[in-house]
Amino acid sequence: MSTRCWRVIPLPPLGPERSLAAVLLQDTQGELGMLLWRTLRAVHAWATTAPADRSLVFPPDARDRRMADLLSAAPDPALERPLLVLSELLDGSSRIDGERVALACLCVAGWARGAGKPATADEFTYAAALVCPGNPAHALAAARASRDRGEVEEAEAMYHRAVGLARQVHDWDSYVRAHAGLGKLAQARGRYPSARRALLRALRNAERHHRRGLRAMVLHDLFTVARESGMGEAEGYAQAAAETYGAGHASLAALAGDVAILWMDQGRFAEAATVLRWMLPHLSGEARMVALGNSARAAGGAGDYEGFRRAFDEVLAAPEGMPRRLDALNAAVLGAVGVGVLDLAEAGARSVLAGAEQRGQHGTVAQMEGLLAEVEGLRRTATRCPVQAARTDGEGSPLLRTLERVLAPAGAGA
């Protein structure tokens, strides 16, 4: 067995210098907010003190006072249980295990995320990595939290730390996920060659260690990088991902949606409309709303008026405050132009424009202003596209046939 010592970078600080109290109390006010802040402060103090000195950190009555705080704040049971565990840190005679502390921190983070308190969730996720600095899974969770918060340099450092820790302890799942995380960070910054290298490293290790699910995930990520960067490998990666996922996998619909966007960008609207039609029975909520908007766009581009109207009308009927409705209507408006229904295109574009102006989405505002000008130009020159029968693109590509096999309902055809 190799005795090589793999380099692990130090645990980076969590974001810029700031007051923990200010961060947590912004999420949760009152007694509960104070309780969470005091708990987190105790975790930090415990984690950064040598084990032999921890009995000297807190006063003798600290745990009794914490129990009184718990009784007064009366948190819900999902939060009370991990807070009780973390109160054991205040007992000088306690021999609580670091992994148990980390698990309690992650339970608090999970509660906070479900309660819509992202800053609290991030702080307790980082605390888990702090109390168990040798656990790659905790470093990986902290990296994701930093990434989602937009702190790219911190996320990159934590992903590199997770790579080193995972390699040391042969945690190949975390190793693959950490390399994939580095790839996604590079992709978000437009560094596509770096993203591809990191993802190929993740793919090789997923295959070497027989992690089929991770292999599919990384192939999906490689597809999105290839699609965004214009590499010619995109469909090959998508087909490999679909075959690896297999029928019934929860991520198939997301992959199919990404493929449909690629095909629409290439002008292959009939194939995109077919895939989106297969997707819809698998989706609900926000994901279905986005797929409906893309379905309207694809059907309009393919000249399928009936398919366009079905999707467009469902988007239009959704409550105005529904998440992603504006994005869906944005895509649907493009379908209205494609199928030549200019009145619907104008009405939809004005609705999207108003919503985008309210939200300060300047890119969408510019897009809709340009589309309205295009509609006006089509009216003046009387060159609108007539409503026409749906076009087909022959039998479709090998990728379309693969998606039909793994995604389409039994008996459905292209």
Secondary structure in CASP SS format (residue, H / E / C, confidence):
PFRMAT SS
TARGET T0000
AUTHOR 0000-0000-0000
METHOD secondary structure of the structure
MODEL  1
M C 1.00
S C 1.00
T C 1.00
R C 1.00
C C 1.00
W C 1.00
R C 1.00
V C 1.00
I C 1.00
P C 1.00
L C 1.00
P C 1.00
P C 1.00
L C 1.00
G C 1.00
P C 1.00
E C 1.00
R C 1.00
S C 1.00
L H 1.00
A H 1.00
A H 1.00
V H 1.00
L H 1.00
L H 1.00
Q H 1.00
D H 1.00
T C 1.00
Q C 1.00
G H 1.00
E H 1.00
L H 1.00
G H 1.00
M H 1.00
L H 1.00
L H 1.00
W H 1.00
R H 1.00
T H 1.00
L H 1.00
R H 1.00
A H 1.00
V H 1.00
H H 1.00
A H 1.00
W H 1.00
A H 1.00
T C 1.00
T C 1.00
A C 1.00
P H 1.00
A H 1.00
D H 1.00
R H 1.00
S H 1.00
L H 1.00
V C 1.00
F C 1.00
P C 1.00
P C 1.00
D C 1.00
A H 1.00
R H 1.00
D H 1.00
R H 1.00
R H 1.00
M H 1.00
A H 1.00
D H 1.00
L H 1.00
L H 1.00
S H 1.00
A H 1.00
A C 1.00
P C 1.00
D C 1.00
P H 1.00
A H 1.00
L H 1.00
E H 1.00
R H 1.00
P H 1.00
L H 1.00
L H 1.00
V H 1.00
L H 1.00
S H 1.00
E H 1.00
L H 1.00
L H 1.00
D C 1.00
G C 1.00
S C 1.00
S C 1.00
R C 1.00
I C 1.00
D C 1.00
G H 1.00
E H 1.00
R H 1.00
V H 1.00
A H 1.00
L H 1.00
A H 1.00
C H 1.00
L H 1.00
C H 1.00
V H 1.00
A H 1.00
G H 1.00
W H 1.00
A H 1.00
R H 1.00
G H 1.00
A C 1.00
G C 1.00
K C 1.00
P H 1.00
A H 1.00
T H 1.00
A H 1.00
D H 1.00
E H 1.00
F H 1.00
T H 1.00
Y H 1.00
A H 1.00
A H 1.00
A H 1.00
L H 1.00
V H 1.00
C C 1.00
P C 1.00
G C 1.00
N C 1.00
P H 1.00
A H 1.00
H H 1.00
A H 1.00
L H 1.00
A H 1.00
A H 1.00
A H 1.00
R H 1.00
A H 1.00
S H 1.00
R H 1.00
D H 1.00
R C 1.00
G C 1.00
E C 1.00
V H 1.00
E H 1.00
E H 1.00
A H 1.00
E H 1.00
A H 1.00
M H 1.00
Y H 1.00
H H 1.00
R H 1.00
A H 1.00
V H 1.00
G H 1.00
L H 1.00
A H 1.00
R H 1.00
Q H 1.00
V H 1.00
H C 1.00
D C 1.00
W H 1.00
D H 1.00
S H 1.00
Y H 1.00
V H 1.00
R H 1.00
A H 1.00
H H 1.00
A H 1.00
G H 1.00
L H 1.00
G H 1.00
K H 1.00
L H 1.00
A H 1.00
Q H 1.00
A H 1.00
R C 1.00
G C 1.00
R C 1.00
Y H 1.00
P H 1.00
S H 1.00
A H 1.00
R H 1.00
R H 1.00
A H 1.00
L H 1.00
L H 1.00
R H 1.00
A H 1.00
L H 1.00
R H 1.00
N H 1.00
A H 1.00
E H 1.00
R H 1.00
H C 1.00
H C 1.00
R C 1.00
R H 1.00
G H 1.00
L H 1.00
R H 1.00
A H 1.00
M H 1.00
V H 1.00
L H 1.00
H H 1.00
D H 1.00
L H 1.00
F H 1.00
T H 1.00
V H 1.00
A H 1.00
R H 1.00
E H 1.00
S H 1.00
G C 1.00
M C 1.00
G C 1.00
E C 1.00
A H 1.00
E H 1.00
G H 1.00
Y H 1.00
A H 1.00
Q H 1.00
A H 1.00
A H 1.00
A H 1.00
E H 1.00
T H 1.00
Y H 1.00
G C 1.00
A C 1.00
G C 1.00
H C 1.00
A C 1.00
S C 1.00
L H 1.00
A H 1.00
A H 1.00
L H 1.00
A H 1.00
G H 1.00
D H 1.00
V H 1.00
A H 1.00
I H 1.00
L H 1.00
W H 1.00
M H 1.00
D H 1.00
Q C 1.00
G C 1.00
R C 1.00
F H 1.00
A H 1.00
E H 1.00
A H 1.00
A H 1.00
T H 1.00
V H 1.00
L H 1.00
R H 1.00
W H 1.00
M H 1.00
L H 1.00
P H 1.00
H H 1.00
L C 1.00
S C 1.00
G H 1.00
E H 1.00
A H 1.00
R H 1.00
M H 1.00
V H 1.00
A H 1.00
L H 1.00
G H 1.00
N H 1.00
S H 1.00
A H 1.00
R H 1.00
A H 1.00
A H 1.00
G H 1.00
G H 1.00
A H 1.00
G C 1.00
D C 1.00
Y H 1.00
E H 1.00
G H 1.00
F H 1.00
R H 1.00
R H 1.00
A H 1.00
F H 1.00
D H 1.00
E H 1.00
V H 1.00
L H 1.00
A H 1.00
A C 1.00
P C 1.00
E C 1.00
G C 1.00
M C 1.00
P C 1.00
R C 1.00
R H 1.00
L H 1.00
D H 1.00
A H 1.00
L H 1.00
N H 1.00
A H 1.00
A H 1.00
V H 1.00
L H 1.00
G H 1.00
A H 1.00
V H 1.00
G H 1.00
V H 1.00
G C 1.00
V C 1.00
L H 1.00
D H 1.00
L H 1.00
A H 1.00
E H 1.00
A H 1.00
G H 1.00
A H 1.00
R H 1.00
S H 1.00
V H 1.00
L H 1.00
A H 1.00
G H 1.00
A H 1.00
E H 1.00
Q H 1.00
R H 1.00
G C 1.00
Q C 1.00
H H 1.00
G H 1.00
T H 1.00
V H 1.00
A H 1.00
Q H 1.00
M H 1.00
E H 1.00
G H 1.00
L H 1.00
L H 1.00
A H 1.00
E H 1.00
V H 1.00
E H 1.00
G H 1.00
L H 1.00
R H 1.00
R H 1.00
T H 1.00
A C 1.00
T C 1.00
R C 1.00
C C 1.00
P C 1.00
V C 1.00
Q C 1.00
A C 1.00
A C 1.00
R C 1.00
T C 1.00
D C 1.00
G C 1.00
E C 1.00
G C 1.00
S C 1.00
P H 1.00
L H 1.00
L H 1.00
R H 1.00
T H 1.00
L H 1.00
E H 1.00
R H 1.00
V H 1.00
L H 1.00
A C 1.00
P C 1.00
A C 1.00
G C 1.00
A C 1.00
G C 1.00
A C 1.00
END
